[in-house]
Every structure is written in C-alpha cells, then in structure tokens.
Amino acid sequence: MGSSDKAVGGAMLLVAAFVFVYYTTWAIFLPFLPASSSLHTIFPPREWVVRIPAFILLVGLAGIGHFVGSTLLKERQKAKAKARLRTA
C-alpha cells in the first residue's frame, strides 16, 4: 500500500508541475512573444486565462458551501432525533 501511495503522489506532483508550467507560460510569457509565434497555436485565447481560474474558484467555493451546509443540516437532524429520544 505504501508504494502505491507514493506512485499516486508522484503522479499528482507531475500533473501539478505540468499545469503550473503550462499556465505560467500561457499567462505570463506568451504576451511577450510576437503574434506570429507558433506557441500561440498551442494555447486558448487570452480571456480564458482569467475565466478558467475564476470558474474553478466558484465551483470550489460552491462545493465547500454545500459540504458545510449539508453537515450542519445533518447535525441538526441528529440533535432533533436525540432530543426526541430524551422526551419519549
């Protein structure tokens, strides 16, 4: 089990490094290259540099809000059930 955890961790590290290098090249270095450069064909249009992280942030915040809300509702239901058992 330990070696599979290391393999998964290594794969996650490689993916994160690739995403970092790709996004950094796209957002920071690409504007300094001439428009005729062949690198411009590899990347999406520039407006997506902001849209993609904003979308990921919104989805992440919505997921966190959903988790917190559902946890609060479940705890409230458990407390109500426990109170009913005490009174019964």
C-alpha positions in Angstrom: 0.0 0.0 0.0 2.9 2.4 0.7 4.4 2.1 -2.8 1.0 2.8 -4.4 0.6 5.9 -2.3 4.0 7.1 -3.5 3.1 6.4 -7.1 -0.2 8.3 -6.8 1.6 11.2 -5.0 4.3 11.2 -7.7 1.7 11.3 -10.5 -0.2 14.1 -8.8 3.1 16.1 -8.4 3.9 15.6 -12.1 0.4 16.8 -13.1 0.6 19.8 -10.9 4.1 20.7 -12.2 2.8 20.4 -15.8 -0.3 22.6 -15.1 1.9 25.2 -13.4 4.4 25.4 -16.3 1.6 25.4 -18.9 -0.5 28.1 -17.1 2.6 30.2 -16.3 3.7 30.1 -19.9 0.3 31.0 -21.1 -0.4 33.8 -18.7 3.0 35.4 -18.2 5.4 34.6 -21.1 3.0 34.4 -24.0 2.1 38.1 -24.1 5.8 39.0 -24.7 6.1 36.8 -27.8 5.2 38.1 -31.2 1.7 37.1 -32.5 3.3 35.2 -35.3 5.0 32.8 -32.9 4.0 29.1 -33.3 3.4 28.9 -29.5 0.2 30.9 -29.8 -1.5 28.0 -31.6 -1.0 25.7 -28.5 -2.9 27.9 -26.1 -6.5 29.0 -26.0 -7.5 32.7 -26.3 -6.2 35.1 -23.6 -9.6 35.8 -22.0 -9.6 32.2 -20.7 -6.6 33.0 -18.6 -9.0 34.7 -16.1 -12.2 32.7 -16.8 -10.8 29.2 -16.1 -9.4 30.0 -12.6 -12.5 32.1 -11.8 -14.7 29.2 -12.7 -12.6 26.7 -10.7 -12.8 29.1 -7.7 -16.6 29.4 -7.9 -17.0 25.7 -8.2 -14.7 25.1 -5.3 -16.4 27.6 -3.1 -19.8 26.2 -4.0 -18.6 22.7 -3.1 -17.3 23.9 0.2 -20.5 25.7 0.9 -22.5 22.6 0.0 -20.4 20.5 2.3 -20.7 22.8 5.3 -24.5 23.3 4.7 -25.2 19.6 4.4 -23.1 18.9 7.5 -25.0 21.5 9.5 -28.3 20.0 8.4 -27.3 16.5 9.3 -26.1 17.6 12.8 -29.3 19.5 13.3 -31.3 16.4 12.4 -29.2 14.2 14.8 -29.8 16.7 17.6 -33.5 16.7 17.0 -33.6 12.9 16.9 -31.6 12.8 20.2 -34.0 15.3 21.8 -37.0 13.2 20.8 -35.5 10.1 22.3 -34.9 12.0 25.6 -38.5 13.2 25.8 -40.0 9.9 24.7 
